[in-house]
Amino acid sequence: MDYGMIGKIEKAKRYAEERDRFRFDKFSVTFSGDNNQHQVSFDNGVFHCDCEFFVLRGRCSHTMAMEHLLNNMLPSPAEA
């Protein structure tokens, strides 16, 4: 492996530890819940989930888990 790549790998590790460098704007994820899989998406500060609770309340355990997981990596506000 060349020295240039070694430097990039070390820089990538440092970046990965500095969570404040990252801001998610848009993503989609399959969430394995206790009973079913759910599609959770995030687009321009708004979460969406295909579970019934989210449809009724605009927030659910799946989206709240994602908020917790991505703490400080989402633009404010990150609520539906």
C-alpha positions as CSV (number, residue, x, y, z in Angstrom):
1,M,0.0,0.0,0.0
2,D,1.4,3.4,-0.9
3,Y,2.0,6.2,1.6
4,G,-0.7,8.4,0.1
5,M,-3.4,5.7,0.8
6,I,-2.1,5.2,4.3
7,G,-2.5,8.9,5.0
8,K,-6.1,8.8,3.6
9,I,-7.0,5.8,5.7
10,E,-5.8,7.6,8.8
11,K,-7.6,10.8,7.9
12,A,-10.8,8.8,7.3
13,K,-10.6,7.2,10.8
14,R,-10.1,10.7,12.3
15,Y,-13.1,12.0,10.4
16,A,-15.3,9.1,11.5
17,E,-14.6,10.0,15.1
18,E,-15.6,13.6,14.6
19,R,-19.3,13.2,14.3
20,D,-20.0,16.9,14.1
21,R,-18.5,16.8,10.6
22,F,-21.5,14.9,9.3
23,R,-25.0,16.1,8.6
24,F,-27.5,13.7,7.0
25,D,-29.8,15.4,4.5
26,K,-31.6,12.4,3.1
27,F,-31.6,8.7,3.6
28,S,-33.8,5.6,3.6
29,V,-33.3,2.5,5.8
30,T,-35.0,-0.8,6.5
31,F,-35.6,-1.0,10.2
32,S,-36.1,-4.5,11.8
33,G,-38.6,-4.0,14.5
34,D,-39.8,-6.5,17.0
35,N,-42.7,-7.6,14.8
36,N,-42.0,-6.4,11.3
37,Q,-39.6,-4.6,9.1
38,H,-40.3,-0.9,8.5
39,Q,-39.2,1.6,6.0
40,V,-37.9,4.7,7.7
41,S,-36.8,7.7,5.6
42,F,-35.4,11.2,6.3
43,D,-35.6,14.0,3.9
44,N,-34.8,17.7,4.5
45,G,-35.3,17.5,8.3
46,V,-38.4,15.3,8.2
47,F,-38.7,11.6,9.2
48,H,-41.3,9.2,7.8
49,C,-42.1,5.6,8.8
50,D,-44.5,3.2,7.3
51,C,-45.7,1.9,10.7
52,E,-49.3,2.5,11.8
53,F,-48.2,4.4,14.9
54,F,-46.2,6.9,12.9
55,V,-49.2,7.4,10.5
56,L,-51.4,8.3,13.5
57,R,-48.9,10.2,15.6
58,G,-46.2,11.5,13.3
59,R,-43.5,10.0,15.4
60,C,-42.7,6.4,16.5
61,S,-40.1,4.2,18.2
62,H,-38.4,3.6,14.8
63,T,-37.8,7.3,14.0
64,M,-36.9,8.1,17.6
65,A,-34.3,5.3,17.6
66,M,-32.8,6.8,14.4
67,E,-32.7,10.3,16.1
68,H,-30.9,8.7,19.0
69,L,-28.5,6.8,16.7
70,L,-27.7,9.9,14.6
71,N,-27.5,12.3,17.6
72,N,-26.0,15.6,16.4
73,M,-25.7,14.3,12.8
74,L,-29.2,15.6,11.7
75,P,-30.1,19.1,10.8
76,S,-32.4,20.9,13.3
77,P,-35.3,20.3,13.7
78,A,-35.3,16.6,13.0
79,E,-39.0,16.0,13.8
80,A,-41.9,15.3,11.6
